[in-house]
Amino acid sequence: MRVTFCGVRGSTPAPGPDFTRYGGQTSCVALSHDGAVPSLVLDAGTGLNAVTPLLQGAPFAGSILLSHLHWDHTHGMPFFAGGAAAGSRVDVRIPDQGSDAEAVLEKCFSPPHFPIVPSQLGPGWSFGGLEEGDCSLEGFTVLALEIPHKGGRTYGYRVSAGGCSVAYLPDHSPTSLGPGPDGLGERHAAALALADGVDLLITDAQHTASQFPALEFLGHATVEYDVELAREAGAKALALFHHAPSRTDEEVDEIALLAGDLAGSAVAVLAASEGLTLDLALGLPFIPMPRHEPRSGDAHVAAVHQL
């Protein structure tokens, strides 16, 4: 299984020179089978634009799984050139809302808020709800479980294929279920089941513990929680994701160092960046970070190159 990060930012895009290394596009992760173009996409933030170049000139033929319906996970859909191309097939699945999925999405995309409705995205588009549990999509086995997040039903996903597995919990508010052992949230059953022994855990790293008391109301998790979840679930590698929109490249570097120090040798840690591709079938936790040279003493980047 190949994992490509197309958008790694949370809440809102972050343009500008301080965000060039990790990227400023919002949540989108593309999954593909070995040697194939992506056929399963997790979330459709503005990073969805970056899926089109991965298609090698072909129209997209696959499924988009939305974790939830907040803007930073949906607003790439009208601008997805690969999904608008002739012959495309785009099956959009959302956490079941108890009503027609297309009608629910019209609340995001319809006049006067947007010039078109979902049915006008193209003839190859379809929309449906997804219940919790196991299903098969595009040759992948998918486990969908509801996880706590503020402002609407939210799923985490576990995706498996070819003996590899990825857990995706992009927006996660574990303190909604209690403070947990350290005040940063419960390591609850759904999160542990999704992350159990996975090759790669991709999860919400919007805050740090020191920031958390003032920002807990926003419904996200902390880097420190992520490390403990990965450790307790036995995940092999942890990708910090959904970076705060104000967090600069240098600040993401520092957070990755913090997480690496906390994880020690138990879990390999990286900070997700746009364009990073992880080929899990190689038997390595991840491929080295692209597009920048490590600073002197940058231990987490050095560790990547040694794996």
C-alpha positions in Angstrom: 0.0 0.0 0.0 1.2 3.5 -0.9 0.2 6.5 1.2 0.6 10.0 -0.3 -0.1 13.1 1.9 -1.8 15.7 -0.3 -3.0 18.1 2.4 -1.8 18.1 6.0 -3.1 21.4 7.5 -6.1 21.7 9.8 -8.9 24.2 10.0 -8.0 26.5 7.2 -5.3 26.7 4.5 -2.1 28.3 5.4 -0.4 30.1 2.5 2.9 32.0 2.7 6.7 31.5 3.0 6.5 30.2 6.6 4.5 27.1 5.5 6.3 25.9 2.4 8.1 22.8 3.7 5.1 21.1 5.3 2.5 22.7 3.1 -0.6 24.8 3.7 -3.4 22.7 2.0 -6.1 21.1 4.2 -6.7 17.4 4.9 -6.4 14.9 2.1 -4.5 11.5 2.0 -4.4 9.4 -1.2 -4.0 5.6 -1.0 -3.0 3.3 -3.8 -2.2 -0.3 -4.4 1.4 -1.2 -5.4 2.2 0.3 -8.8 -1.3 1.8 -9.3 -2.7 5.3 -9.2 -4.7 6.3 -6.2 -8.2 4.8 -5.9 -9.1 5.6 -2.3 -8.9 9.1 -0.9 -9.3 10.0 2.8 -10.9 13.4 3.1 -11.3 16.1 0.4 -9.8 19.3 1.8 -8.0 21.7 -0.5 -5.2 19.1 -0.7 -7.5 17.1 -3.1 -6.1 19.2 -5.9 -2.8 17.4 -5.4 -4.4 14.0 -6.2 -4.8 14.9 -9.9 -1.1 14.9 -10.8 -0.8 11.4 -9.2 -3.3 10.0 -11.7 -0.8 10.1 -14.6 -3.3 11.8 -16.9 -6.1 9.4 -16.3 -9.5 10.4 -14.8 -10.0 9.5 -11.2 -11.8 6.2 -10.7 -12.3 5.5 -7.0 -13.9 6.5 -3.7 -13.5 9.4 -1.4 -14.1 8.7 2.3 -15.0 11.8 4.4 -14.2 11.6 8.0 -16.7 14.4 8.7 -18.2 17.4 7.0 -16.2 20.4 8.2 -15.0 22.8 5.5 -11.3 21.8 5.8 -12.3 18.2 4.8 -14.8 19.0 2.0 -13.9 22.1 0.1 -11.5 20.6 -2.3 -14.3 18.6 -4.1 -15.4 21.3 -6.6 -11.8 22.0 -7.6 -10.8 18.3 -8.2 -9.7 18.3 -11.8 -9.2 14.5 -11.9 -12.8 14.1 -10.7 -14.2 16.4 -13.3 -12.3 14.7 -16.2 -14.4 12.8 -18.8 -14.8 9.2 -17.7 -14.2 9.8 -14.0 -15.9 7.8 -11.3 -16.0 9.5 -7.9 -18.0 7.7 -5.1 -18.2 10.0 -2.1 -19.1 8.3 1.2 -19.8 10.3 4.4 -20.5 9.2 7.9 -24.2 8.3 7.8 -26.3 11.2 9.0 -29.7 9.5 8.9 -30.7 11.3 5.7 -29.7 11.5 2.0 -26.0 12.1 1.7 -26.3 14.4 -1.3 -28.8 16.5 0.5 -26.6 16.8 3.5 -23.6 17.9 1.3 -25.9 20.5 -0.4 -25.7 22.4 2.9 -22.0 22.9 2.1 -22.3 23.4 -1.6 -25.4 25.3 -2.9 -26.4 28.9 -3.6 -26.0 31.5 -2.1 -23.0 30.0 -0.4 -21.6 28.3 -3.5 -22.6 28.5 -7.2 -23.3 24.8 -7.8 -24.7 21.8 -5.9 -23.0 18.4 -5.6 -24.9 16.9 -8.5 -23.3 19.4 -10.8 -19.7 18.3 -9.9 -20.0 15.8 -12.9 -21.8 12.8 -14.2 -19.4 10.4 -12.6 -20.0 11.6 -9.1 -22.2 9.7 -6.6 -22.9 10.2 -2.9 -23.8 7.8 -0.1 -23.8 7.3 3.7 -21.5 4.9 5.4 -22.4 3.0 8.6 -19.9 2.0 11.2 -18.2 -1.4 10.7 -16.2 -3.2 8.0 -16.6 -2.8 4.3 -14.6 -3.3 1.1 -13.8 -0.3 -1.1 -11.6 -0.2 -4.2 -9.8 -3.4 -3.2 -9.1 -2.1 0.4 -10.6 -3.4 3.6 -12.0 -0.5 5.6 -13.1 -0.3 9.2 -15.1 2.8 10.1 -15.7 3.7 13.7 -17.1 6.8 15.2 -14.7 8.9 17.2 -15.4 12.0 19.3 -15.0 15.4 17.6 -16.9 18.6 18.1 -19.5 19.7 15.5 -20.9 16.6 13.8 -20.5 12.9 13.4 -16.9 11.9 12.8 -15.3 8.7 11.7 -11.8 7.3 12.1 -10.8 4.8 9.5 -8.5 1.8 9.4 -7.6 0.8 5.9 -5.8 -2.5 5.1 -4.4 -4.1 1.9 -1.6 -6.4 1.0 -0.7 -7.1 4.6 -0.3 -3.4 5.4 -2.6 -1.1 7.5 -3.1 2.6 8.1 -5.2 4.2 10.8 -6.6 7.7 10.0 -8.0 9.8 12.9 -7.6 13.3 11.5 -9.9 15.2 13.9 -10.2 13.7 17.3 -11.4 15.1 20.7 -10.6 12.3 23.2 -11.3 14.5 26.2 -15.0 14.4 25.2 -15.0 10.9 26.7 -13.1 11.9 29.8 -9.7 13.3 30.9 -7.9 9.9 30.6 -4.9 9.1 32.7 -3.0 12.3 32.0 -5.8 14.9 31.4 -5.3 14.7 27.6 -8.1 12.4 26.9 -9.2 8.8 27.0 -7.4 6.1 25.0 -10.9 4.9 24.2 -12.0 1.7 22.5 -12.6 3.0 19.0 -9.2 4.8 18.8 -7.4 1.7 20.1 -9.2 -0.6 17.7 -8.4 1.5 14.7 -4.8 1.9 15.6 -4.1 -1.6 16.9 -0.8 -2.8 15.5 -1.0 -0.6 12.4 2.0 0.1 10.2 1.1 3.8 10.2 -1.1 5.9 12.5 -2.1 9.3 11.0 -3.7 11.5 13.7 -4.7 14.9 14.9 -1.7 16.9 16.2 -3.3 20.3 16.3 -2.2 21.2 19.8 0.4 20.6 22.4 -0.3 19.8 26.1 0.9 23.3 27.1 -1.6 24.9 24.7 -4.4 22.6 25.5 -6.1 24.2 28.5 -7.0 27.3 26.4 -7.9 25.4 23.2 -9.6 22.2 24.3 -13.0 23.6 23.4 -12.1 23.4 19.7 -12.3 19.6 19.8 -8.8 18.4 18.8 -6.1 16.3 20.3 -2.5 16.9 21.4 0.8 15.6 20.2 1.5 14.0 23.6 -1.9 12.2 23.4 -1.0 10.9 19.9 2.3 9.4 21.1 0.6 7.6 24.0 -2.1 6.3 21.8 0.4 5.0 19.3 2.4 3.4 22.1 -0.6 1.7 23.7 -2.0 0.5 20.4 1.3 -0.9 19.2 1.4 1.2 16.1 4.8 1.0 14.3 4.9 4.6 13.1 3.1 7.8 13.9 2.4 10.6 11.4 1.5 13.9 13.1 -1.2 15.5 11.0 -3.8 18.3 10.9 -1.1 20.9 11.8 -2.5 24.1 13.3 -2.9 26.8 10.5 -0.6 29.2 12.4 2.1 26.6 13.1 5.2 27.5 11.0 7.6 25.0 9.4 10.1 25.6 12.2 7.4 25.1 14.9 6.3 21.8 13.2 10.0 20.8 13.3 10.1 21.4 17.1 6.8 19.5 17.7 8.2 16.5 15.7 11.3 16.6 17.9 9.1 16.7 21.0 7.1 13.7 19.8 10.2 11.8 18.9 11.7 12.3 22.3 8.5 11.2 24.0 8.2 8.1 21.8 11.8 7.0 22.2 12.4 3.7 20.4 8.8 2.5 20.9 7.3 4.3 17.8 8.8 5.9 14.8 7.6 9.5 14.5 7.3 11.9 11.6 5.5 15.2 10.8 3.3 14.7 7.7 4.2 17.1 4.8 2.6 17.6 1.5 4.0 15.3 -1.2 5.4 12.8 1.3 4.9 9.3 0.0 5.1 6.2 2.2 5.4 2.8 0.6 4.4 0.5 3.4 5.1 -2.6 1.3 8.8 -1.9 1.5 8.7 -3.0 5.1 10.0 0.4 6.3 8.0 2.7 8.5 8.3 5.5 6.0 10.4 7.2 3.3 12.6 10.2 4.3 11.0 13.6 4.5 11.1 15.5 1.2 12.0 19.0 0.2 14.2 20.2 3.0 17.6 19.5 4.5 17.7 18.7 8.2 19.0 21.3 10.5 22.1 20.5 12.5 21.0 18.4 15.5 17.6 17.7 13.9 17.3 14.3 15.5 13.9 13.2 14.1 15.0 13.8 10.5 18.3 11.9 11.2 16.3 9.0 12.6 14.2 8.9 9.5 17.2 8.4 7.3 18.5 5.6 9.5 15.2 3.5 9.3 
